[in-house]
Amino acid sequence: MRKPAVVVAVLVCLGTLGGGAFAVAAQDAPDQGASERSIVITNDDGGLASVALPGDTFAVSYRNSIYKTVAEERYTVLPDGSFRLDQIAADQLAVLEEYYGVPGAPTPAEPIDRRKYVVDPDPAHPAVFTELSIAATDLGERTLHLPGAAPVSLWTLVDDDQPFILLDIKETP
């Protein structure tokens, strides 16, 4: 019975130290009056992860099941918290030309880009979301990309028998 008491004591100590560190960090942080945003990842069982959004863009890449190469959908977060598909990128032209079937011609990506080709989505059908439901399977290797941060392997957060997750933008005070 000592183990629960030890665990409680350790948690109390960590909470006290963490609270003190938070108070010091809060004192040093500039008061900008603006809240931060996070991408919250959930499924039917609840919260899986929350990742700080360092700006107003993010991307989700995946291995296309037909072409077996990586494609990426790039989003811009709008002031109301919704997000708009602004660019599609891929390592293979056929993914953009045939699978997505967008009206514009793909162009070579910038040399620093993760993908080889980019194209704008169909302007006649803007894709704006308040949440994004995706299947994060091992085969698809869905990955969240944020500027200046390590990629988040979404497929490792769920099992293939229940792969569906939701991505949502939340304000964090």
ZADO-1210 file (C-alpha; in nm, 4 decimals, padded with zeros to 6 digits):
<atoms>
<atom x="00.0000" y="00.0000" z="00.0000" code="MET" pos="1"/>
<atom x="00.2993" y="00.2314" z="00.0157" code="ARG" pos="2"/>
<atom x="00.3197" y="00.2658" z="-00.3627" code="LYS" pos="3"/>
<atom x="00.0017" y="00.4765" z="-00.3985" code="PRO" pos="4"/>
<atom x="00.1178" y="00.7050" z="-00.1158" code="ALA" pos="5"/>
<atom x="00.4580" y="00.7485" z="-00.2784" code="VAL" pos="6"/>
<atom x="00.2984" y="00.8196" z="-00.6160" code="VAL" pos="7"/>
<atom x="00.0664" y="01.0792" z="-00.4611" code="VAL" pos="8"/>
<atom x="00.3580" y="01.2462" z="-00.2808" code="ALA" pos="9"/>
<atom x="00.5641" y="01.2586" z="-00.6004" code="VAL" pos="10"/>
<atom x="00.2705" y="01.4009" z="-00.7989" code="LEU" pos="11"/>
<atom x="00.2101" y="01.6692" z="-00.5338" code="VAL" pos="12"/>
<atom x="00.5782" y="01.7675" z="-00.5441" code="CYS" pos="13"/>
<atom x="00.5826" y="01.7756" z="-00.9241" code="LEU" pos="14"/>
<atom x="00.2616" y="01.9768" z="-00.9297" code="GLY" pos="15"/>
<atom x="00.4077" y="02.2285" z="-00.6866" code="THR" pos="16"/>
<atom x="00.7318" y="02.2588" z="-00.8831" code="LEU" pos="17"/>
<atom x="00.5453" y="02.2759" z="-01.2138" code="GLY" pos="18"/>
<atom x="00.3103" y="02.5417" z="-01.0794" code="GLY" pos="19"/>
<atom x="00.6061" y="02.7484" z="-00.9629" code="GLY" pos="20"/>
<atom x="00.7768" y="02.7135" z="-01.2986" code="ALA" pos="21"/>
<atom x="00.4526" y="02.8100" z="-01.4726" code="PHE" pos="22"/>
<atom x="00.4213" y="03.1195" z="-01.2538" code="ALA" pos="23"/>
<atom x="00.7789" y="03.2227" z="-01.3364" code="VAL" pos="24"/>
<atom x="00.7229" y="03.1594" z="-01.7076" code="ALA" pos="25"/>
<atom x="00.3993" y="03.3574" z="-01.6972" code="ALA" pos="26"/>
<atom x="00.5807" y="03.6517" z="-01.5379" code="GLN" pos="27"/>
<atom x="00.8450" y="03.6487" z="-01.8105" code="ASP" pos="28"/>
<atom x="00.5988" y="03.6099" z="-02.0979" code="ALA" pos="29"/>
<atom x="00.4963" y="03.9314" z="-02.2709" code="PRO" pos="30"/>
<atom x="00.1290" y="04.0159" z="-02.2290" code="ASP" pos="31"/>
<atom x="00.0070" y="04.0431" z="-02.5843" code="GLN" pos="32"/>
<atom x="-00.3621" y="04.0016" z="-02.5033" code="GLY" pos="33"/>
<atom x="-00.3946" y="03.7346" z="-02.7723" code="ALA" pos="34"/>
<atom x="-00.4637" y="03.3707" z="-02.7162" code="SER" pos="35"/>
<atom x="-00.2668" y="03.0896" z="-02.8740" code="GLU" pos="36"/>
<atom x="-00.4141" y="02.8176" z="-03.0917" code="ARG" pos="37"/>
<atom x="-00.3632" y="02.4437" z="-03.0892" code="SER" pos="38"/>
<atom x="-00.4563" y="02.1589" z="-03.3167" code="ILE" pos="39"/>
<atom x="-00.6540" y="01.9164" z="-03.1036" code="VAL" pos="40"/>
<atom x="-00.6599" y="01.5551" z="-03.2206" code="ILE" pos="41"/>
<atom x="-00.9482" y="01.3389" z="-03.0989" code="THR" pos="42"/>
<atom x="-01.1350" y="01.0199" z="-03.1794" code="ASN" pos="43"/>
<atom x="-01.4493" y="00.8522" z="-03.0452" code="ASP" pos="44"/>
<atom x="-01.2635" y="00.7642" z="-02.7243" code="ASP" pos="45"/>
<atom x="-01.1633" y="01.1257" z="-02.6509" code="GLY" pos="46"/>
<atom x="-00.8490" y="01.3356" z="-02.6733" code="GLY" pos="47"/>
<atom x="-00.5380" y="01.1877" z="-02.8323" code="LEU" pos="48"/>
<atom x="-00.3059" y="01.4878" z="-02.8556" code="ALA" pos="49"/>
<atom x="-00.2915" y="01.8648" z="-02.8628" code="SER" pos="50"/>
<atom x="-00.0174" y="02.0380" z="-03.0592" code="VAL" pos="51"/>
<atom x="00.0622" y="02.4097" z="-03.0413" code="ALA" pos="52"/>
<atom x="00.0000" y="02.5851" z="-03.3724" code="LEU" pos="53"/>
<atom x="00.2957" y="02.8237" z="-03.4164" code="PRO" pos="54"/>
<atom x="00.1343" y="03.0309" z="-03.6910" code="GLY" pos="55"/>
<atom x="-00.1645" y="03.0117" z="-03.9204" code="ASP" pos="56"/>
<atom x="-00.0621" y="02.7218" z="-04.1445" code="THR" pos="57"/>
<atom x="-00.0331" y="02.3458" z="-04.1175" code="PHE" pos="58"/>
<atom x="-00.0295" y="02.0461" z="-04.3499" code="ALA" pos="59"/>
<atom x="-00.1359" y="01.6832" z="-04.3452" code="VAL" pos="60"/>
<atom x="00.0588" y="01.4376" z="-04.5589" code="SER" pos="61"/>
<atom x="-00.0310" y="01.0792" z="-04.6426" code="TYR" pos="62"/>
<atom x="00.0714" y="00.7904" z="-04.8639" code="ARG" pos="63"/>
<atom x="-00.1828" y="00.7748" z="-05.1459" code="ASN" pos="64"/>
<atom x="-00.3296" y="00.4248" z="-05.1638" code="SER" pos="65"/>
<atom x="-00.3594" y="00.4267" z="-05.5441" code="ILE" pos="66"/>
<atom x="-00.0267" y="00.5811" z="-05.6455" code="TYR" pos="67"/>
<atom x="00.1721" y="00.4648" z="-05.3388" code="LYS" pos="68"/>
<atom x="00.3505" y="00.8007" z="-05.3126" code="THR" pos="69"/>
<atom x="00.3200" y="01.0848" z="-05.0650" code="VAL" pos="70"/>
<atom x="00.0715" y="01.3691" z="-05.1104" code="ALA" pos="71"/>
<atom x="00.0133" y="01.6661" z="-04.8836" code="GLU" pos="72"/>
<atom x="-00.2793" y="01.8982" z="-04.8195" code="GLU" pos="73"/>
<atom x="-00.1826" y="02.2438" z="-04.6909" code="ARG" pos="74"/>
<atom x="-00.4202" y="02.4574" z="-04.4878" code="TYR" pos="75"/>
<atom x="-00.4466" y="02.8165" z="-04.3655" code="THR" pos="76"/>
<atom x="-00.6283" y="02.8843" z="-04.0384" code="VAL" pos="77"/>
<atom x="-00.8865" y="03.1616" z="-04.0726" code="LEU" pos="78"/>
<atom x="-00.9669" y="03.4198" z="-03.8000" code="PRO" pos="79"/>
<atom x="-01.2829" y="03.2321" z="-03.6943" code="ASP" pos="80"/>
<atom x="-01.0839" y="02.9113" z="-03.6288" code="GLY" pos="81"/>
<atom x="-01.1920" y="02.7314" z="-03.9448" code="SER" pos="82"/>
<atom x="-00.9252" y="02.6312" z="-04.1946" code="PHE" pos="83"/>
<atom x="-00.9073" y="02.6384" z="-04.5730" code="ARG" pos="84"/>
<atom x="-00.7270" y="02.4049" z="-04.8121" code="LEU" pos="85"/>
<atom x="-00.4843" y="02.6374" z="-04.9910" code="ASP" pos="86"/>
<atom x="-00.2424" y="02.4074" z="-05.1685" code="GLN" pos="87"/>
<atom x="-00.1960" y="02.0440" z="-05.2608" code="ILE" pos="88"/>
<atom x="00.1510" y="01.8972" z="-05.3028" code="ALA" pos="89"/>
<atom x="00.2807" y="01.5582" z="-05.4118" code="ALA" pos="90"/>
<atom x="00.5904" y="01.3678" z="-05.5078" code="ASP" pos="91"/>
<atom x="00.4245" y="01.2377" z="-05.8257" code="GLN" pos="92"/>
<atom x="00.2427" y="01.4496" z="-06.0858" code="LEU" pos="93"/>
<atom x="-00.0299" y="01.1885" z="-06.1420" code="ALA" pos="94"/>
<atom x="-00.1556" y="01.2327" z="-05.7861" code="VAL" pos="95"/>
<atom x="-00.2268" y="01.5994" z="-05.8554" code="LEU" pos="96"/>
<atom x="-00.3454" y="01.5658" z="-06.2145" code="GLU" pos="97"/>
<atom x="-00.5556" y="01.2489" z="-06.1893" code="GLU" pos="98"/>
<atom x="-00.6419" y="01.1809" z="-05.8265" code="TYR" pos="99"/>
<atom x="-00.7219" y="01.5406" z="-05.7267" code="TYR" pos="100"/>
<atom x="-00.8288" y="01.6465" z="-06.0758" code="GLY" pos="101"/>
<atom x="-00.7776" y="02.0176" z="-06.0131" code="VAL" pos="102"/>
<atom x="-00.8211" y="02.2560" z="-06.3081" code="PRO" pos="103"/>
<atom x="-00.4814" y="02.4254" z="-06.2780" code="GLY" pos="104"/>
<atom x="-00.1532" y="02.2768" z="-06.3903" code="ALA" pos="105"/>
<atom x="00.0862" y="02.1573" z="-06.1187" code="PRO" pos="106"/>
<atom x="00.4209" y="02.3327" z="-06.1007" code="THR" pos="107"/>
<atom x="00.7568" y="02.2236" z="-05.9617" code="PRO" pos="108"/>
<atom x="00.7820" y="02.3010" z="-05.5913" code="ALA" pos="109"/>
<atom x="01.0471" y="02.5281" z="-05.4466" code="GLU" pos="110"/>
<atom x="01.3774" y="02.3474" z="-05.3779" code="PRO" pos="111"/>
<atom x="01.3217" y="02.3672" z="-04.9993" code="ILE" pos="112"/>
<atom x="00.9738" y="02.2101" z="-05.0204" code="ASP" pos="113"/>
<atom x="00.9061" y="01.8611" z="-04.8784" code="ARG" pos="114"/>
<atom x="00.7260" y="01.7598" z="-05.1991" code="ARG" pos="115"/>
<atom x="00.8227" y="01.7814" z="-05.5684" code="LYS" pos="116"/>
<atom x="00.5077" y="01.9404" z="-05.7181" code="TYR" pos="117"/>
<atom x="00.2372" y="02.1818" z="-05.6008" code="VAL" pos="118"/>
<atom x="-00.1003" y="02.2989" z="-05.7275" code="VAL" pos="119"/>
<atom x="-00.3792" y="02.5214" z="-05.6015" code="ASP" pos="120"/>
<atom x="-00.7120" y="02.3534" z="-05.5242" code="PRO" pos="121"/>
<atom x="-01.0142" y="02.4136" z="-05.7459" code="ASP" pos="122"/>
<atom x="-01.1229" y="02.7759" z="-05.6788" code="PRO" pos="123"/>
<atom x="-01.4788" y="02.6893" z="-05.7855" code="ALA" pos="124"/>
<atom x="-01.5046" y="02.4505" z="-05.4900" code="HIS" pos="125"/>
<atom x="-01.3314" y="02.6057" z="-05.1869" code="PRO" pos="126"/>
<atom x="-01.2676" y="02.3544" z="-04.9106" code="ALA" pos="127"/>
<atom x="-01.3173" y="02.5171" z="-04.5689" code="VAL" pos="128"/>
<atom x="-01.3423" y="02.3054" z="-04.2551" code="PHE" pos="129"/>
<atom x="-01.4192" y="02.3534" z="-03.8877" code="THR" pos="130"/>
<atom x="-01.2839" y="02.0046" z="-03.8229" code="GLU" pos="131"/>
<atom x="-01.1153" y="01.7505" z="-04.0433" code="LEU" pos="132"/>
<atom x="-01.2045" y="01.3815" z="-04.0217" code="SER" pos="133"/>
<atom x="-00.9332" y="01.1530" z="-04.1552" code="ILE" pos="134"/>
<atom x="-00.8408" y="00.7858" z="-04.1482" code="ALA" pos="135"/>
<atom x="-00.4991" y="00.7590" z="-03.9845" code="ALA" pos="136"/>
<atom x="-00.3986" y="00.4083" z="-04.0920" code="THR" pos="137"/>
<atom x="-00.0546" y="00.2513" z="-04.0885" code="ASP" pos="138"/>
<atom x="-00.0748" y="00.2162" z="-04.4675" code="LEU" pos="139"/>
<atom x="-00.1587" y="00.5846" z="-04.5215" code="GLY" pos="140"/>
<atom x="00.0971" y="00.7152" z="-04.2698" code="GLU" pos="141"/>
<atom x="-00.0987" y="01.0383" z="-04.2074" code="ARG" pos="142"/>
<atom x="00.1383" y="01.2977" z="-04.0664" code="THR" pos="143"/>
<atom x="00.0736" y="01.6464" z="-03.9301" code="LEU" pos="144"/>
<atom x="00.3285" y="01.9119" z="-04.0301" code="HIS" pos="145"/>
<atom x="00.3625" y="02.2421" z="-03.8425" code="LEU" pos="146"/>
<atom x="00.6103" y="02.5196" z="-03.9232" code="PRO" pos="147"/>
<atom x="00.9302" y="02.4821" z="-03.7215" code="GLY" pos="148"/>
<atom x="00.8154" y="02.1657" z="-03.5428" code="ALA" pos="149"/>
<atom x="00.8827" y="01.7950" z="-03.5770" code="ALA" pos="150"/>
<atom x="00.6201" y="01.6047" z="-03.7774" code="PRO" pos="151"/>
<atom x="00.3464" y="01.4311" z="-03.5759" code="VAL" pos="152"/>
<atom x="00.2795" y="01.0740" z="-03.6921" code="SER" pos="153"/>
<atom x="-00.0990" y="01.0613" z="-03.6589" code="LEU" pos="154"/>
<atom x="-00.1283" y="00.6933" z="-03.7458" code="TRP" pos="155"/>
<atom x="00.0649" y="00.6003" z="-03.4306" code="THR" pos="156"/>
<atom x="-00.2093" y="00.7534" z="-03.2135" code="LEU" pos="157"/>
<atom x="-00.4764" y="00.4988" z="-03.3154" code="VAL" pos="158"/>
<atom x="-00.5191" y="00.1352" z="-03.4145" code="ASP" pos="159"/>
<atom x="-00.6065" y="00.0372" z="-03.7707" code="ASP" pos="160"/>
<atom x="-00.9345" y="-00.1177" z="-03.6540" code="ASP" pos="161"/>
<atom x="-01.0499" y="00.2314" z="-03.5411" code="GLN" pos="162"/>
<atom x="-00.8397" y="00.4724" z="-03.7489" code="PRO" pos="163"/>
<atom x="-01.0687" y="00.7745" z="-03.7717" code="PHE" pos="164"/>
<atom x="-00.9547" y="01.0928" z="-03.6005" code="ILE" pos="165"/>
<atom x="-01.0675" y="01.4547" z="-03.5971" code="LEU" pos="166"/>
<atom x="-00.8396" y="01.7562" z="-03.6254" code="LEU" pos="167"/>
<atom x="-00.9819" y="02.0737" z="-03.4767" code="ASP" pos="168"/>
<atom x="-00.8405" y="02.4198" z="-03.4038" code="ILE" pos="169"/>
<atom x="-00.8896" y="02.5405" z="-03.0467" code="LYS" pos="170"/>
<atom x="-00.8000" y="02.8675" z="-02.8791" code="GLU" pos="171"/>
<atom x="-00.5825" y="02.8256" z="-02.5707" code="THR" pos="172"/>
<atom x="-00.5871" y="03.1145" z="-02.3231" code="PRO" pos="173"/>
</atoms>
